[in-house]
Amino acid sequence: MKVYTKKTEQHVNASLEECWAFFSSPRNLQKITPESMGFEIKDFDEKNMYAGQIIQYKVSPLFGIKLPWVTEITFVKDNSYFIDEQRFGPYTLWHHKHFFEATENGVLMIDLVHYALPLGFIGRIMNTLVVKNKLKTIFDYRKVKVDELFNK
């Protein structure tokens, strides 16, 4: 199984507490996800983020096909980092770390994703042709939306 890595960094003009409050709420994920993804939260307990929390979504990553995606928040350290992992969905592995570091003029936000695709050789071809570019598009969109929300 081939494991890929996607890392992004962005400065956010906000306090660590403001940044944490926004990004640690699953309710806000839809605000920073491209509409083309057809992202919908289907089941969420409406509680503040905690380790063990399960969140169910529907996403349309390719060709408008709706897929279920279930993630678990596996680790949380308030105002520092959290990790979400796919339990069911399109990836063989999805492990996403979100780090937040206070700087003298805001917050450095770092996303580090490790992912793997099913279907062996076909999955590797799909990553080269489609998936890595789709993830780049999603994180590029997220950067623009975060700039609009925080970095005006």
LINLINWO-V336018 format. One record per residue. RES is the residue in three letters. SS is DSSP state (H for helix, E for strand, - for the rest). OMEGA is omega in degrees with one decimal (* if undefined). D_LAST is the distance of its C-alpha to the last C-alpha in whole Angstrom. Layout:
RES;SS;OMEGA;D_LAST + RES;SS;OMEGA;D_LAST
This chain:
MET;-;177.2;42 + LYS;-;177.3;39 + VAL;-;-179.8;36 + TYR;E;179.5;33 + THR;E;173.9;30 + LYS;E;-179.9;26 + LYS;E;174.1;24 + THR;E;176.0;20 + GLU;E;178.0;18 + GLN;E;173.7;14 + HIS;E;179.3;12 + VAL;E;178.2;10 + ASN;-;179.5;9 + ALA;-;174.4;11 + SER;-;177.4;15 + LEU;H;-178.7;17 + GLU;H;178.0;18 + GLU;H;-179.6;15 + CYS;H;179.6;15 + TRP;H;-178.2;18 + ALA;H;-179.3;19 + PHE;H;-170.7;16 + PHE;H;178.6;18 + SER;-;177.2;21 + SER;-;177.5;22 + PRO;H;179.2;23 + ARG;H;-175.3;22 + ASN;H;-177.5;18 + LEU;H;-179.6;20 + GLN;H;-179.1;20 + LYS;H;-176.0;16 + ILE;H;178.7;16 + THR;-;-179.3;19 + PRO;-;178.2;20 + GLU;H;-178.9;22 + SER;H;178.7;24 + MET;H;-179.7;25 + GLY;-;-173.2;27 + PHE;-;176.1;25 + GLU;E;171.4;27 + ILE;E;-178.0;28 + LYS;E;-179.7;32 + ASP;E;-176.3;33 + PHE;-;-172.7;31 + ASP;-;176.3;32 + GLU;-;178.0;29 + LYS;-;172.2;30 + ASN;-;-175.5;27 + MET;-;177.6;27 + TYR;-;177.5;31 + ALA;-;-178.7;33 + GLY;-;-179.8;35 + GLN;-;177.7;33 + ILE;E;178.0;33 + ILE;E;179.5;31 + GLN;E;-178.3;32 + TYR;E;162.0;30 + LYS;E;177.7;31 + VAL;E;175.9;29 + SER;-;-174.2;30 + PRO;-;-177.4;29 + LEU;-;171.0;32 + PHE;-;178.1;34 + GLY;-;-179.3;32 + ILE;-;180.0;35 + LYS;-;178.9;34 + LEU;E;172.7;34 + PRO;E;176.2;35 + TRP;E;179.7;33 + VAL;E;177.2;33 + THR;E;174.3;31 + GLU;E;170.9;32 + ILE;E;-172.9;30 + THR;E;179.2;33 + PHE;E;176.2;31 + VAL;E;167.9;29 + LYS;E;-174.2;28 + ASP;-;178.0;26 + ASN;-;-178.6;23 + SER;-;179.9;24 + TYR;E;167.2;25 + PHE;E;-178.8;26 + ILE;E;170.6;28 + ASP;E;179.3;29 + GLU;E;176.1;32 + GLN;E;172.1;33 + ARG;E;175.2;36 + PHE;E;178.5;37 + GLY;-;-171.2;35 + PRO;-;-176.7;35 + TYR;E;169.5;35 + THR;E;177.3;38 + LEU;E;170.4;35 + TRP;E;-178.9;32 + HIS;E;-170.9;31 + HIS;E;178.4;27 + LYS;E;179.1;26 + HIS;E;-179.4;22 + PHE;E;179.4;22 + PHE;E;-178.1;20 + GLU;E;176.8;20 + ALA;E;173.8;19 + THR;E;-177.9;18 + GLU;-;179.0;18 + ASN;-;176.6;14 + GLY;E;-175.9;13 + VAL;E;169.0;15 + LEU;E;-179.8;16 + MET;E;-179.4;17 + ILE;E;172.9;20 + ASP;E;176.3;21 + LEU;E;-178.1;25 + VAL;E;167.8;27 + HIS;E;-178.5;31 + TYR;E;175.3;32 + ALA;E;-177.5;36 + LEU;E;176.1;37 + PRO;-;170.8;40 + LEU;-;171.7;43 + GLY;H;-176.8;44 + PHE;H;179.5;44 + ILE;H;176.4;42 + GLY;H;178.1;39 + ARG;H;176.3;39 + ILE;H;179.2;39 + MET;H;177.4;37 + ASN;H;-179.2;34 + THR;H;-174.1;35 + LEU;H;-169.3;34 + VAL;H;-164.9;32 + VAL;H;-177.8;31 + LYS;H;177.9;29 + ASN;H;177.4;27 + LYS;H;177.5;26 + LEU;H;176.2;25 + LYS;H;179.1;23 + THR;H;-179.3;21 + ILE;H;-178.4;20 + PHE;H;173.9;19 + ASP;H;177.8;17 + TYR;H;179.4;16 + ARG;H;179.1;15 + LYS;H;179.5;13 + VAL;H;-179.0;11 + LYS;H;177.9;11 + VAL;H;175.9;9 + ASP;H;179.1;6 + GLU;H;-176.8;6 + LEU;H;-170.6;7 + PHE;H;-168.8;6 + ASN;-;-178.2;4 + LYS;-;*;0
